[in-house]
Amino acid sequence: MSDTTIGSVTATPIPMGEILPWLIFGALLILAIYFVGAEEGATSIVKGMYVHEWVHDSRHLLGFPCH
């Protein structure tokens, strides 16, 4: 990859090896927020109340209503 110059600013591409850990972290964070905050009712991926019961206390700690 080459550098790109825009006016007096040179933009250097970020290597994929530096971005990948942040992308994985972001995806896991979004997945965790989904399971804590929305895994219930109409948006449920897992049948039953198993996930809800596993994350019940963290739902209250983070301010998500559940009952």
N, CA, C and O atoms as a GROMACS GRO file, in nm:
protein
  268
    1MET      N    1   0.085  -0.118   0.000
    1MET     CA    2   0.000   0.000   0.000
    1MET      C    3   0.089   0.124   0.000
    1MET      O    4   0.202   0.121   0.049
    2SER      N    5   0.036   0.228  -0.055
    2SER     CA    6   0.115   0.351  -0.060
    2SER      C    7   0.046   0.459   0.022
    2SER      O    8  -0.073   0.452   0.051
    3ASP      N    9   0.126   0.558   0.058
    3ASP     CA   10   0.074   0.672   0.132
    3ASP      C   11  -0.007   0.761   0.039
    3ASP      O   12   0.020   0.767  -0.081
    4THR      N   13  -0.104   0.830   0.092
    4THR     CA   14  -0.186   0.923   0.016
    4THR      C   15  -0.166   1.062   0.075
    4THR      O   16  -0.177   1.082   0.196
    5THR      N   17  -0.136   1.157  -0.012
    5THR     CA   18  -0.116   1.294   0.033
    5THR      C   19  -0.236   1.379  -0.005
    5THR      O   20  -0.274   1.385  -0.122
    6ILE      N   21  -0.294   1.444   0.094
    6ILE     CA   22  -0.406   1.535   0.073
    6ILE      C   23  -0.363   1.669   0.128
    6ILE      O   24  -0.358   1.688   0.250
    7GLY      N   25  -0.332   1.761   0.041
    7GLY     CA   26  -0.281   1.890   0.086
    7GLY      C   27  -0.146   1.870   0.152
    7GLY      O   28  -0.054   1.818   0.089
    8SER      N   29  -0.134   1.910   0.277
    8SER     CA   30  -0.008   1.892   0.350
    8SER      C   31  -0.013   1.776   0.448
    8SER      O   32   0.078   1.759   0.529
    9VAL      N   33  -0.121   1.695   0.441
    9VAL     CA   34  -0.138   1.583   0.533
    9VAL      C   35  -0.115   1.453   0.457
    9VAL      O   36  -0.171   1.433   0.349
   10THR      N   37  -0.032   1.366   0.514
   10THR     CA   38  -0.007   1.236   0.451
   10THR      C   39  -0.082   1.129   0.530
   10THR      O   40  -0.062   1.115   0.650
   11ALA      N   41  -0.167   1.054   0.461
   11ALA     CA   42  -0.244   0.946   0.523
   11ALA      C   43  -0.174   0.814   0.496
   11ALA      O   44  -0.153   0.776   0.381
   12THR      N   45  -0.138   0.744   0.604
   12THR     CA   46  -0.073   0.614   0.593
   12THR      C   47  -0.174   0.507   0.630
   12THR      O   48  -0.236   0.516   0.736
   13PRO      N   49  -0.193   0.405   0.545
   13PRO     CA   50  -0.289   0.299   0.578
   13PRO      C   51  -0.248   0.223   0.704
   13PRO      O   52  -0.130   0.202   0.730
   14ILE      N   53  -0.348   0.181   0.781
   14ILE     CA   54  -0.323   0.104   0.903
   14ILE      C   55  -0.317  -0.043   0.865
   14ILE      O   56  -0.408  -0.092   0.798
   15PRO      N   57  -0.213  -0.114   0.905
   15PRO     CA   58  -0.203  -0.257   0.873
   15PRO      C   59  -0.317  -0.337   0.936
   15PRO      O   60  -0.363  -0.305   1.046
   16MET      N   61  -0.362  -0.440   0.866
   16MET     CA   62  -0.473  -0.523   0.914
   16MET      C   63  -0.440  -0.588   1.048
   16MET      O   64  -0.530  -0.610   1.130
   17GLY      N   65  -0.314  -0.618   1.070
   17GLY     CA   66  -0.273  -0.680   1.198
   17GLY      C   67  -0.298  -0.590   1.318
   17GLY      O   68  -0.313  -0.640   1.429
   18GLU      N   69  -0.302  -0.460   1.297
   18GLU     CA   70  -0.331  -0.368   1.406
   18GLU      C   71  -0.481  -0.344   1.423
   18GLU      O   72  -0.526  -0.310   1.532
   19ILE      N   73  -0.558  -0.361   1.319
   19ILE     CA   74  -0.702  -0.338   1.324
   19ILE      C   75  -0.777  -0.461   1.373
   19ILE      O   76  -0.876  -0.449   1.445
   20LEU      N   77  -0.731  -0.579   1.334
   20LEU     CA   78  -0.804  -0.703   1.362
   20LEU      C   79  -0.835  -0.724   1.510
   20LEU      O   80  -0.949  -0.760   1.541
   21PRO      N   81  -0.742  -0.705   1.604
   21PRO     CA   82  -0.777  -0.724   1.745
   21PRO      C   83  -0.889  -0.631   1.791
   21PRO      O   84  -0.974  -0.672   1.871
   22TRP      N   85  -0.891  -0.508   1.741
   22TRP     CA   86  -0.997  -0.413   1.778
   22TRP      C   87  -1.130  -0.454   1.716
   22TRP      O   88  -1.235  -0.435   1.779
   23LEU      N   89  -1.129  -0.508   1.596
   23LEU     CA   90  -1.253  -0.555   1.535
   23LEU      C   91  -1.311  -0.673   1.612
   23LEU      O   92  -1.432  -0.681   1.633
   24ILE      N   93  -1.224  -0.765   1.654
   24ILE     CA   94  -1.270  -0.880   1.733
   24ILE      C   95  -1.324  -0.833   1.867
   24ILE      O   96  -1.430  -0.879   1.911
   25PHE      N   97  -1.254  -0.741   1.934
   25PHE     CA   98  -1.300  -0.688   2.061
   25PHE      C   99  -1.436  -0.620   2.046
   25PHE      O  100  -1.525  -0.641   2.129
   26GLY      N  101  -1.452  -0.539   1.942
   26GLY     CA  102  -1.578  -0.469   1.918
   26GLY      C  103  -1.693  -0.566   1.894
   26GLY      O  104  -1.804  -0.547   1.944
   27ALA      N  105  -1.667  -0.671   1.814
   27ALA     CA  106  -1.771  -0.770   1.786
   27ALA      C  107  -1.812  -0.844   1.913
   27ALA      O  108  -1.931  -0.867   1.936
   28LEU      N  109  -1.715  -0.881   1.996
   28LEU     CA  110  -1.747  -0.949   2.122
   28LEU      C  111  -1.822  -0.857   2.218
   28LEU      O  112  -1.911  -0.902   2.290
   29LEU      N  113  -1.786  -0.730   2.220
   29LEU     CA  114  -1.854  -0.634   2.305
   29LEU      C  115  -2.000  -0.617   2.262
   29LEU      O  116  -2.090  -0.616   2.346
   30ILE      N  117  -2.023  -0.604   2.133
   30ILE     CA  118  -2.161  -0.592   2.082
   30ILE      C  119  -2.241  -0.718   2.112
   30ILE      O  120  -2.357  -0.710   2.151
   31LEU      N  121  -2.179  -0.834   2.095
   31LEU     CA  122  -2.247  -0.960   2.125
   31LEU      C  123  -2.281  -0.969   2.274
   31LEU      O  124  -2.391  -1.013   2.309
   32ALA      N  125  -2.190  -0.928   2.361
   32ALA     CA  126  -2.216  -0.930   2.506
   32ALA      C  127  -2.329  -0.835   2.542
   32ALA      O  128  -2.416  -0.869   2.622
   33ILE      N  129  -2.329  -0.715   2.483
   33ILE     CA  130  -2.437  -0.619   2.512
   33ILE      C  131  -2.571  -0.674   2.463
   33ILE      O  132  -2.673  -0.654   2.528
   34TYR      N  133  -2.571  -0.742   2.348
   34TYR     CA  134  -2.695  -0.802   2.299
   34TYR      C  135  -2.746  -0.906   2.400
   34TYR      O  136  -2.863  -0.902   2.438
   35PHE      N  137  -2.660  -0.998   2.442
   35PHE     CA  138  -2.707  -1.104   2.531
   35PHE      C  139  -2.750  -1.051   2.666
   35PHE      O  140  -2.843  -1.106   2.726
   36VAL      N  141  -2.685  -0.947   2.717
   36VAL     CA  142  -2.724  -0.890   2.845
   36VAL      C  143  -2.850  -0.806   2.831
   36VAL      O  144  -2.939  -0.811   2.916
   37GLY      N  145  -2.860  -0.728   2.723
   37GLY     CA  146  -2.967  -0.631   2.713
   37GLY      C  147  -3.089  -0.670   2.632
   37GLY      O  148  -3.198  -0.618   2.658
   38ALA      N  149  -3.075  -0.760   2.535
   38ALA     CA  150  -3.188  -0.782   2.444
   38ALA      C  151  -3.226  -0.927   2.423
   38ALA      O  152  -3.324  -0.954   2.354
   39GLU      N  153  -3.153  -1.020   2.479
   39GLU     CA  154  -3.184  -1.162   2.458
   39GLU      C  155  -3.304  -1.202   2.542
   39GLU      O  156  -3.292  -1.261   2.649
   40GLU      N  157  -3.421  -1.167   2.490
   40GLU     CA  158  -3.544  -1.196   2.562
   40GLU      C  159  -3.662  -1.162   2.471
   40GLU      O  160  -3.656  -1.064   2.397
   41GLY      N  161  -3.763  -1.239   2.476
   41GLY     CA  162  -3.885  -1.207   2.403
   41GLY      C  163  -3.872  -1.218   2.252
   41GLY      O  164  -3.820  -1.317   2.201
   42ALA      N  165  -3.920  -1.114   2.180
   42ALA     CA  166  -3.926  -1.117   2.034
   42ALA      C  167  -3.789  -1.120   1.969
   42ALA      O  168  -3.775  -1.170   1.858
   43THR      N  169  -3.685  -1.067   2.035
   43THR     CA  170  -3.552  -1.063   1.976
   43THR      C  171  -3.466  -1.182   2.016
   43THR      O  172  -3.346  -1.183   1.989
   44SER      N  173  -3.525  -1.281   2.080
   44SER     CA  174  -3.449  -1.394   2.134
   44SER      C  175  -3.394  -1.484   2.024
   44SER      O  176  -3.465  -1.519   1.930
   45ILE      N  177  -3.268  -1.520   2.036
   45ILE     CA  178  -3.204  -1.615   1.945
   45ILE      C  179  -3.212  -1.755   2.005
   45ILE      O  180  -3.233  -1.853   1.933
   46VAL      N  181  -3.194  -1.765   2.137
   46VAL     CA  182  -3.194  -1.892   2.208
   46VAL      C  183  -3.331  -1.914   2.268
   46VAL      O  184  -3.383  -1.828   2.339
   47LYS      N  185  -3.391  -2.030   2.242
   47LYS     CA  186  -3.523  -2.060   2.298
   47LYS      C  187  -3.516  -2.076   2.450
   47LYS      O  188  -3.415  -2.120   2.504
   48GLY      N  189  -3.624  -2.041   2.515
   48GLY     CA  190  -3.632  -2.055   2.660
   48GLY      C  191  -3.575  -1.934   2.730
   48GLY      O  192  -3.544  -1.832   2.668
   49MET      N  193  -3.562  -1.946   2.861
   49MET     CA  194  -3.516  -1.835   2.944
   49MET      C  195  -3.374  -1.859   2.998
   49MET      O  196  -3.333  -1.793   3.094
   50TYR      N  197  -3.300  -1.952   2.938
   50TYR     CA  198  -3.169  -1.988   2.991
   50TYR      C  199  -3.073  -1.870   2.993
   50TYR      O  200  -3.012  -1.842   3.097
   51VAL      N  201  -3.058  -1.799   2.881
   51VAL     CA  202  -2.965  -1.687   2.873
   51VAL      C  203  -3.011  -1.576   2.967
   51VAL      O  204  -2.929  -1.514   3.034
   52HIS      N  205  -3.141  -1.551   2.972
   52HIS     CA  206  -3.194  -1.448   3.061
   52HIS      C  207  -3.155  -1.477   3.206
   52HIS      O  208  -3.114  -1.386   3.279
   53GLU      N  209  -3.168  -1.600   3.247
   53GLU     CA  210  -3.135  -1.634   3.386
   53GLU      C  211  -2.985  -1.624   3.412
   53GLU      O  212  -2.945  -1.585   3.522
   54TRP      N  213  -2.901  -1.657   3.314
   54TRP     CA  214  -2.756  -1.649   3.333
   54TRP      C  215  -2.710  -1.505   3.348
   54TRP      O  216  -2.617  -1.478   3.424
   55VAL      N  217  -2.773  -1.412   3.278
   55VAL     CA  218  -2.728  -1.272   3.280
   55VAL      C  219  -2.822  -1.182   3.360
   55VAL      O  220  -2.814  -1.059   3.348
   56HIS      N  221  -2.910  -1.240   3.439
   56HIS     CA  222  -3.013  -1.163   3.509
   56HIS      C  223  -2.955  -1.052   3.597
   56HIS      O  224  -2.999  -0.938   3.588
   57ASP      N  225  -2.859  -1.084   3.679
   57ASP     CA  226  -2.803  -0.984   3.771
   57ASP      C  227  -2.728  -0.875   3.695
   57ASP      O  228  -2.734  -0.758   3.734
   58SER      N  229  -2.658  -0.911   3.590
   58SER     CA  230  -2.586  -0.809   3.513
   58SER      C  231  -2.683  -0.717   3.442
   58SER      O  232  -2.652  -0.600   3.419
   59ARG      N  233  -2.800  -0.767   3.405
   59ARG     CA  234  -2.902  -0.680   3.345
   59ARG      C  235  -2.939  -0.569   3.442
   59ARG      O  236  -2.947  -0.452   3.403
   60HIS      N  237  -2.963  -0.603   3.566
   60HIS     CA  238  -3.000  -0.504   3.666
   60HIS      C  239  -2.884  -0.409   3.695
   60HIS      O  240  -2.903  -0.288   3.709
   61LEU      N  241  -2.762  -0.464   3.704
   61LEU     CA  242  -2.645  -0.383   3.731
   61LEU      C  243  -2.624  -0.276   3.623
   61LEU      O  244  -2.585  -0.164   3.653
   62LEU      N  245  -2.650  -0.312   3.497
   62LEU     CA  246  -2.630  -0.220   3.385
   62LEU      C  247  -2.754  -0.135   3.355
   62LEU      O  248  -2.751  -0.050   3.265
   63GLY      N  249  -2.863  -0.158   3.428
   63GLY     CA  250  -2.981  -0.073   3.413
   63GLY      C  251  -3.080  -0.119   3.308
   63GLY      O  252  -3.168  -0.041   3.270
   64PHE      N  253  -3.069  -0.243   3.259
   64PHE     CA  254  -3.166  -0.294   3.164
   64PHE      C  255  -3.287  -0.349   3.240
   64PHE      O  256  -3.270  -0.431   3.331
   65PRO      N  257  -3.407  -0.306   3.206
   65PRO     CA  258  -3.525  -0.363   3.274
   65PRO      C  259  -3.553  -0.504   3.221
   65PRO      O  260  -3.530  -0.532   3.103
   66CYS      N  261  -3.602  -0.590   3.306
   66CYS     CA  262  -3.635  -0.724   3.257
   66CYS      C  263  -3.762  -0.779   3.319
   66CYS      O  264  -3.810  -0.885   3.276
   67HIS      N  265  -3.819  -0.712   3.418
   67HIS     CA  266  -3.949  -0.759   3.471
   67HIS      C  267  -4.011  -0.648   3.549
   67HIS      O  268  -4.121  -0.664   3.603
   0.00000   0.00000   0.00000
